[in-house]
């Protein structure tokens, strides 16, 4: 009887736990239902569900058909030069942003700046820089320095300062405390603690984030040309404006090839610099 009673007691406890678990799921179910209703309303409101989206599909197919086959190969040298300009914009903007973001990250990280009030202020500076999109900054710099790739480089650099400062500071804060404490215990000063105890840990994450931003900024530089920042984006917007669909198709193919090439190069550099091997 004692064994049967113990089994029955355990079954009762298990049933109580299952019942409590089912009761505890109701808030989650209500939250998921509310989220589904919000998403449904948003889809209907913007026209994703309804006649507007369905009516646009034939026009989209017609525009895609007009882009085939690609045309304008006589303009290929002009397009290639504009593409090189776009790649240079992305690379220079990334380098400038990384150079400014690294010292800012030291001021945003709890590990390197324990004064919370100052750290909070520098974090808000980084938040402010990345809160506006590249296009907004490009419009600002086009007004300041005029049309051309310089405005695009500055726009990319400003946004990258905010983005990379956040990524770098998080890498610094997540580093293990043991190596820096070991260097400090051996008599190292603050610079040596960071150089030998902290930097080897965070450098792979810093390089990985920087390479990813370079790849992303090449795509952003393409869009910046539409607002006057030069590069291949300006050529694409100009062709679309006059309905030269074949030439626009050729430009899009060049952009895709450049993005694929930069993705391959950044992956190769990541293996060489971060993992210490090639191939």
Residue, then its C-alpha position, 0 to 999 in steps of 0.5 A: x500500500x505504501x508503494x501504491x500511495x507513493x505512486x499516486x502522490x507522485x502522479x498527483x504532483x505531476x498532474x498539478x505541475x502540468x495543470x499549472x504549466x497549462x495555466x501559465x501558458x495563457x499570458x503567452x498565448x494572449x501575447x502571441x494572439x495580440x502580435x498576430x492581430x497587429x501584424x495582420x492589421x499592418x499587412x492590410x494597412x500597407x497593402x501587402x494583403x489586398x488588391x494593391x499588391x496583387x495589381x502590382x505584380x503584373x506591372x513588376x513582371x512587365x518591368x522585369x521583362x523590359x530589362x531583358x536582355x541587358x543593353x548599353x554595353x557601349x557604356x560599360x567603361x563608364x559603368x565600371x568606373x562608377x562601380x569602382x567609385x562606389x566600392x571606394x566609397x564603401x571602403x573609405x567610409x568603413x575605414x574612417x568609421x572604424x578609426x573613429x569608432x575604436x576610441x569611442x568604443x573604449x569610452x562606451x565600454x564598462x570595462x575601460x570606462x567605469x565612470x557610468x555617467x560618462x559612459x552613458x553619455x558616450x553611448x548616447x552619442x553613438x546611438x545618435x550617430x546610428x539613429x539616422x540612415x545613410x540616406x539622411x546623412x548623405x542628403x546633409x553632406x550633399x548640402x554641406x560639401x556638394x554632389x559627389x562621392x565625398x558626401x557618400x564617404x562621410x555619410x557611411x563613416x558617420x553611421x559606421x562610427x555609431x554601429x561599430x562603436x556599439x559592436x566594439x564596446x560589446x566585444x570589450x565588455x564580453x571579454x574574459x577578465x582573467x588575462x587582463x588581471x594576469x597582466x596587471x598582477x605581473x606589474x603591467x600598466x593600463x596600456x599593457x593590460x589592454x594591449x596584452x590582456x584585452x586586445x587579443x581577445x576582442x580583435x577577432x570580433x572587431x575584425x569580423x564586424x569591420x569586414x561585415x560593415x565593409x560588405x554592407x557599406x558597398x550596398x549602401x554606397x550604391x543607394x547613396x548615389x541616388x541622392x547625389x553621392x555619385x557612383x553606380x547608384x547615380x548611373x542606375x537612377x539616371x537610367x531608370x529615370x529615362x526608362x532605359x531598362x536594358x542599361x539599368x539591367x546591366x548596371x544591376x548585374x555589375x552591382x551583383x557581381x561586385x557584391x559577390x566579389x566583396x563577399x568572397x574577399x571579406x570571407x577570405x580576409x576573415x579566415x586569414x586575419x581571424x582564424x590565421x589560415x588561408x584558403 
